[in-house]
Amino acid sequence: MPREGLLARTLVELADTLVADFDVVELLTRLADRCVDVLDVATAGLMLVGPDGDLRVMASSSEAMRVLELFELQAREGPCLDCYRSGKPVMSSDLARADHRWPRFAAEALAGGFRSVHALPMRLRGTVIGALNLFRLEPGEMRPAEVDAAQALADVATIAILQHRASLEAQVVNQQLAHALNSRIVIEQAKGMVAERQDLSMEQAFYALRKHARDHNLRLVDVAEAVISGSLTIPSLDRPPRTALA
């Protein structure tokens, strides 16, 4: 398949993740492999920032690339790190002349046979989540059209990952809301039981449940569940004064 067709197919594959659940590692591995297929690069790799704020190697098109990216993180210098920190593309057309810029990284990259590098940010507006590293075996710059294509691939992956994160966060919020609503239903049921059996108002029944929870350092919903299950007998609850309100 011509490179243009493969690029279009890759963009479609990545865009599909916007409407379906996906494996982030598989997505990024596919992106790294496709970069080698459609761009004039020898190898590609991606790093993402973790919850602790540190970059981590997530995908590499070759073992040599993975080892070099790990070295970059350990050395704390290199194009991917600079790209992530600045949120802007970082390029070296000849790593043999980059020893002043990245002395340890440049030597390691050259030893691995790489001569030039282009790092592109994985960024959406002000949020930078990682960087895409592209290495070539010859010195020189990538053509502008290829840089644009690589950035487009990185952008689609970035959108997919950020949407996936937002979806997971929304699920957590919905679960928390559902738990709160279910807890309230349980508490209301226990209030009704206490009020009926102790001849109390709903306010007084709620007072009794809350007082027992506080006195015994328990969650209110746990006390309510115990009342409903019968593991906590209603007569064992302190009878509140008639004037007590929730």
Secondary structure, 3 states (H helix, E strand, C coil): CCHHHHHHHHHHHHHHCCCCCCCHHHHHHHHHHHHHHHCCCCEEEEEEECCCCCEEEEEECCHHHHHHHHHHHHHCCCHHHHHHHHCCCEEECCHHHCCCCCHHHHHHHHHCCCCEEEEEEEEECCEEEEEEEEEECCCCCCCHHHHHHHHHHHHHHHHHHHHHHHHHHHHHHHHHHHHHHHHHHHHHHHHHHHHHHHCCCHHHHHHHHHHHHHHCCCCHHHHHHHHHHCCCCHHHCCCCCCCCCC
